[in-house]
């Protein structure tokens, strides 16, 4: 990218190979995914308007280790690895306390430094994790991109076995992993999606019930299923003004609503009276911890967490096509980009 703008500002061109610095790993990229906030909104200049150019997007590359910098002993050439994008500063109070997820100086691969829309990318060794056995590179990209946050959301919401959960945007990539994690915890899951096809995708992830809220009243459906009690946890990663009364209204007594996204705008009307009378909580959880990443790797090795649907895999040269498909909501699940094979 040399400028902000529509998908066509993504140019496929040659740049010098990245240099691998001390404490870094040089990756030969095999897959990277297209993300709404971290790719589309960055490209449009909405998410990080101060971004210096030229810039290379790509928060979640997976591939093989090509070289390691000084001080890196864990990885060797040829290892199959996947990158998690968050770089904690390592120096602030939260980082020193071992809580990097609360670092207020957190930086991100693909935003604060060049990312994985490339044949090669250099990343800090702390961001590199092994590809779980049995996963393809595209699957590893998708799983490590979204599942840690799903675990973080369930953790912050204190979701327990036997509870009822409502997952908004359940056909989205994050939503699909939230459904899986909620089932893993032992909760009952109602998935909400905007079409029958999207509801089917949520059911594929294990949802007990999937509601197409364009065809059926979501609140009525939730109250019917929960015998009038409402759900214990709402995973609300949509933030749609019109839909909010249905999702917030679905929250039962002592319910927790947890959010890590606002693709539909995020400005909603909150009924504080309802919130305090019913002893409810609203929790923000935009980040995952190292423990959430490790849990993701372990559960996917065990086959208990699987990739959400990958709608299509495109050559890296067609990144702009991938951006347009996601922007125009023509895909269900993920779009993955692949650089030319080595
Ligand atoms: Zn920090």
Boltz pocket constraint, residues with backbone or C-beta under 6 A from the ligand:
constraints:
  - pocket:
      binder: B
      contacts: [[A, 88], [A, 89], [A, 90], [A, 91], [A, 92], [A, 93], [A, 94], [A, 95], [A, 100], [A, 102], [A, 103], [A, 104], [A, 105], [A, 106]]
      max_distance: 6.0
